Amino acid sequence: MIFDNRPCDLGEGPLWHPLREQLFWFDITGRRLLTQAGGQAQDWTFPEMVSAAGWVSRDELLIAGQHGLFLFDLGNGQRQPLVALEADNPVTRSNDGRADPQGGFWIGTMGRNAEPGAGAVWRYWRGEMRRMFTGLTIPNAICFAPDGRSACFTDTVTGRVLRVALDAQGWPVGQPVAWLDLTAEGLNPDGAVIDADGVMWLAEWGAARVAAYDPQGERLRVVNFDAPHTSCPAFGGPDLGTLFCTSALQGMDATARAAFPAAGMVFAAASGTRGQREYRVEIGAAAP
């Protein structure tokens, strides 16, 4: 079903805030943060592109902007710069991101025109910003195993999802390895989230669906949505059993848009499982 009917050019970054019991998401190219609670819709517009968030407190989000992370007060709309993100590189912007079990925040960057190899994956943790992986084109699918011992991400253009081990503080150990290969099917892995049982729910751009894969990479089921460009899922609702999914109008011509009038909207479906509670970002020494 349609959860929110406001179309986004590039819907992304859904976040279920566990204290507010409220879904937030972004329209990256529209430079908007959107939300809906109790049937009331709200949005904020920013001077730059915004793409992903983590929660810090009931009223404060950490938001990934075009060239930096900042704290955003949902009550008064005030923002406070936290740390730069490729601020000296006019080619790139932020993309997919998510908080990890250790309280860090992973964020991918990419070229504004998907320039090959221009992107990277960074991690912010307790005041430190560190670049971990480079040479990526469209980093996506940042998500974490429930035990906090591994992370996954993808470079969408490769068709493969990678997995990397994490140490006790949440930093990568060794090199990422290919965990899921979708190249034979021509599928494009986009945003992803891992549920409480360790199953990955992966949005497949261009395929109008979110697919669930077990820890061994076997496809368990598919949830279809009425939008070709499904971009990122999130679990929410009182029991974390609702699967939300953002979508995008980007890349659709007039004929495609007429065929899929719900494209760009946010969808919701019963998942039959339970998601992980979204982790709190620990600001640490950099807190105001």
C-alpha positions as CSV (number, residue, x, y, z in Angstrom):
1,M,0.0,0.0,0.0
2,I,1.0,3.6,-0.3
3,F,2.2,5.1,3.0
4,D,2.9,8.6,1.7
5,N,1.7,9.9,-1.6
6,R,4.2,12.8,-2.0
7,P,6.3,11.9,-5.0
8,C,10.1,12.2,-4.7
9,D,12.5,12.6,-7.6
10,L,15.0,10.5,-5.7
11,G,13.4,9.1,-2.5
12,E,16.0,7.6,-0.2
13,G,17.3,7.1,3.4
14,P,14.1,5.9,5.3
15,L,14.6,5.9,9.0
16,W,12.2,4.7,11.6
17,H,12.9,6.8,14.7
18,P,12.3,4.4,17.7
19,L,11.6,7.1,20.3
20,R,9.2,9.1,18.1
21,E,7.8,6.0,16.4
22,Q,7.9,8.0,13.2
23,L,9.3,7.5,9.7
24,F,11.6,10.0,8.1
25,W,13.0,9.9,4.6
26,F,14.7,12.1,2.0
27,D,14.2,13.4,-1.6
28,I,17.9,13.8,-2.3
29,T,17.7,15.9,-5.5
30,G,14.7,17.8,-4.1
31,R,16.8,18.7,-1.0
32,R,14.0,17.7,1.3
33,L,13.6,15.7,4.6
34,L,10.0,14.4,4.8
35,T,8.1,12.7,7.6
36,Q,4.5,11.6,8.5
37,A,3.1,10.9,11.9
38,G,-0.6,10.4,12.8
39,G,-1.6,11.2,9.3
40,Q,0.1,14.6,9.4
41,A,2.7,15.2,6.7
42,Q,5.7,17.5,7.2
43,D,8.8,18.4,5.3
44,W,11.9,20.6,5.5
45,T,13.9,22.0,2.6
46,F,17.7,22.5,2.7
47,P,20.1,24.6,0.7
48,E,22.0,21.5,-0.3
49,M,21.2,17.9,-1.1
50,V,20.5,15.6,1.9
51,S,20.4,11.9,1.7
52,A,20.5,9.9,5.0
53,A,20.1,10.2,8.8
54,G,20.6,8.6,12.1
55,W,18.9,9.5,15.4
56,V,20.8,11.2,18.3
57,S,17.9,12.0,20.6
58,R,14.2,12.3,20.4
59,D,14.4,15.7,18.8
60,E,17.8,15.6,17.1
61,L,18.9,13.8,13.9
62,L,22.4,13.5,12.4
63,I,21.9,14.3,8.7
64,A,24.3,13.7,5.8
65,G,24.3,16.7,3.6
66,Q,26.1,17.2,0.3
67,H,29.5,17.9,1.9
68,G,29.1,17.3,5.6
69,L,27.3,15.8,8.6
70,F,25.2,18.1,10.7
71,L,22.9,17.9,13.7
72,F,19.3,18.9,13.0
73,D,16.7,19.9,15.6
74,L,13.3,18.7,14.6
75,G,11.6,21.1,17.0
76,N,13.0,24.4,15.9
77,G,14.6,23.5,12.6
78,Q,18.1,24.6,13.6
79,R,21.2,22.9,12.3
80,Q,24.7,22.6,13.7
81,P,27.7,21.6,11.5
82,L,29.4,18.5,12.8
83,V,32.1,17.3,10.4
84,A,33.0,17.9,6.8
85,L,32.5,15.2,4.1
86,E,34.6,15.7,1.0
87,A,34.0,19.4,1.2
88,D,37.0,20.1,-1.1
89,N,35.5,17.9,-3.9
90,P,32.8,19.6,-6.0
91,V,32.1,16.5,-7.9
92,T,30.6,14.4,-5.1
93,R,27.6,14.3,-2.8
94,S,26.4,12.1,0.0
95,N,24.3,9.0,-0.8
96,D,23.3,6.0,1.3
97,G,24.0,5.8,5.0
98,R,23.0,4.1,8.2
99,A,24.0,4.0,11.9
100,D,25.8,0.9,13.1
101,P,25.4,-1.2,16.3
102,Q,28.5,0.4,17.9
103,G,27.0,3.9,17.6
104,G,28.9,5.0,14.4
105,F,27.4,6.3,11.2
106,W,28.4,5.0,7.8
107,I,27.9,7.3,4.8
108,G,28.6,6.8,1.1
109,T,29.6,9.5,-1.4
110,M,29.2,9.5,-5.1
111,G,29.6,11.7,-8.1
112,R,26.6,14.0,-8.8
113,N,26.5,12.5,-12.3
114,A,27.6,9.0,-11.1
115,E,31.2,9.6,-12.3
116,P,32.9,6.2,-12.3
117,G,35.0,5.6,-9.2
118,A,34.4,9.0,-7.7
119,G,32.7,7.7,-4.5
120,A,33.7,6.3,-1.2
121,V,32.4,4.9,2.1
122,W,33.1,6.8,5.3
123,R,32.4,6.2,9.0
124,Y,31.8,8.8,11.7
125,W,32.4,7.5,15.2
126,R,32.7,9.6,18.4
127,G,34.2,12.6,16.7
128,E,36.4,10.8,14.2
129,M,35.6,10.8,10.4
130,R,37.5,8.1,8.5
131,R,37.4,7.0,4.9
132,M,37.2,3.2,4.7
133,F,36.6,2.2,1.0
134,T,37.4,4.2,-2.2
135,G,36.9,3.9,-5.9
136,L,33.2,3.3,-5.8
137,T,30.6,4.7,-8.2
138,I,27.2,4.4,-6.5
139,P,27.7,3.1,-2.9
140,N,24.5,1.7,-1.4
141,A,23.1,-1.1,0.8
142,I,24.9,-0.1,3.9
143,C,23.6,-2.4,6.7
144,F,24.7,-4.4,9.6
145,A,24.4,-7.9,11.1
146,P,22.4,-8.0,14.4
147,D,25.5,-9.2,16.3
148,G,27.5,-6.2,15.0
149,R,30.3,-8.3,13.7
150,S,29.9,-7.6,10.0
151,A,28.6,-4.9,7.6
152,C,27.4,-5.0,4.0
153,F,27.5,-2.5,1.2
154,T,27.4,-2.4,-2.6
155,D,28.6,-0.5,-5.5
156,T,25.3,-0.7,-7.4
157,V,26.9,-0.6,-10.9
158,T,28.8,-3.9,-10.1
159,G,25.7,-5.9,-9.2
160,R,27.4,-7.4,-6.2
161,V,26.8,-6.9,-2.5
162,L,30.0,-7.1,-0.3
163,R,30.4,-8.1,3.3
164,V,33.3,-7.1,5.6
165,A,34.1,-8.2,9.2
166,L,34.1,-5.5,12.0
167,D,36.1,-5.3,15.2
168,A,34.6,-4.5,18.6
169,Q,34.6,-0.8,17.9
170,G,32.8,-1.3,14.5
171,W,35.8,-0.6,12.2
172,P,36.4,-3.0,9.2
173,V,38.8,-5.9,9.6
174,G,40.4,-7.1,6.4
175,Q,39.0,-6.6,2.9
176,P,35.3,-6.9,1.8
177,V,34.3,-10.1,0.0
178,A,31.6,-10.6,-2.5
179,W,28.6,-12.1,-0.6
180,L,25.7,-11.7,-3.1
181,D,26.2,-11.6,-6.9
182,L,23.2,-10.4,-8.9
183,T,25.0,-9.8,-12.2
184,A,23.7,-12.9,-13.9
185,E,20.1,-11.7,-13.4
186,G,21.0,-8.1,-14.4
187,L,19.7,-6.7,-11.0
188,N,20.8,-3.5,-9.5
189,P,21.3,-3.6,-5.7
190,D,20.3,-0.4,-4.0
191,G,19.5,0.4,-0.4
192,A,19.2,-2.5,2.2
193,V,18.5,-3.3,5.8
194,I,19.0,-6.5,7.8
195,D,16.3,-7.8,10.0
196,A,16.5,-9.2,13.5
197,D,17.1,-12.7,12.1
198,G,20.0,-11.6,9.9
199,V,18.0,-11.6,6.7
200,M,18.9,-8.8,4.2
201,W,16.0,-6.9,2.6
202,L,17.4,-5.4,-0.5
203,A,15.8,-2.8,-2.8
204,E,16.5,-3.7,-6.4
205,W,16.4,-0.6,-8.6
206,G,14.5,-1.1,-11.8
207,A,12.8,-4.3,-10.6
208,A,10.0,-2.7,-8.6
209,R,10.7,-4.8,-5.5
210,V,12.5,-5.6,-2.3
211,A,14.0,-9.0,-2.1
212,A,14.9,-10.9,1.1
213,Y,18.1,-12.9,1.2
214,D,19.2,-15.2,4.0
215,P,22.7,-15.0,5.6
216,Q,24.0,-17.5,2.9
217,G,22.7,-15.3,0.1
218,E,19.7,-17.4,-0.9
219,R,16.6,-15.5,-2.0
220,L,13.7,-16.2,0.4
221,R,11.0,-14.0,-0.9
222,V,10.2,-10.9,-2.9
223,V,7.9,-8.0,-2.0
224,N,6.7,-6.1,-5.1
225,F,5.8,-2.4,-5.1
226,D,4.1,-0.3,-7.7
227,A,7.2,1.7,-8.7
228,P,10.0,0.5,-10.9
229,H,12.8,2.3,-9.0
230,T,12.5,1.0,-5.4
231,S,15.5,2.6,-3.6
232,C,15.7,1.7,0.1
233,P,13.8,-0.3,2.7
234,A,13.3,0.3,6.4
235,F,11.5,-1.6,9.2
236,G,9.1,0.3,11.4
237,G,5.8,0.3,13.1
238,P,5.0,-0.6,16.8
239,D,6.4,-4.1,16.4
240,L,9.0,-3.3,13.7
241,G,7.1,-5.6,11.4
242,T,6.2,-3.1,8.7
243,L,8.5,-2.9,5.7
244,F,8.7,0.6,4.3
245,C,10.3,1.4,1.0
246,T,11.2,4.6,-0.7
247,S,11.1,5.0,-4.5
248,A,12.2,7.4,-7.2
249,L,10.9,9.1,-10.4
250,Q,14.5,9.7,-11.6
251,G,15.1,8.1,-15.0
252,M,11.4,7.7,-15.9
253,D,10.1,9.3,-19.0
254,A,6.5,10.5,-19.4
255,T,5.3,7.1,-20.6
256,A,6.8,5.3,-17.7
257,R,5.4,7.8,-15.2
258,A,1.9,7.4,-16.7
259,A,2.2,3.6,-16.4
260,F,3.3,3.9,-12.7
261,P,1.5,6.8,-11.1
262,A,2.7,5.9,-7.6
263,A,6.4,6.1,-8.6
264,G,8.4,8.2,-6.2
265,M,6.0,7.6,-3.3
266,V,6.7,5.7,-0.1
267,F,5.2,2.2,0.3
268,A,4.5,0.0,3.3
269,A,3.8,-3.7,3.5
270,A,3.5,-6.4,6.2
271,S,6.9,-8.2,6.3
272,G,6.1,-11.3,8.4
273,T,9.3,-10.7,10.4
274,R,10.8,-8.1,12.7
275,G,13.4,-5.5,11.9
276,Q,16.3,-4.4,14.1
277,R,15.7,-1.2,16.1
278,E,17.6,1.6,14.5
279,Y,20.8,2.3,16.4
280,R,21.5,5.6,18.1
281,V,24.5,7.6,16.7
282,E,27.0,8.4,19.5
283,I,28.3,11.9,19.0
284,G,30.9,11.5,21.8
285,A,33.5,14.3,22.1
286,A,32.0,16.2,19.2
287,A,28.7,16.8,21.0
288,P,27.7,20.5,21.6
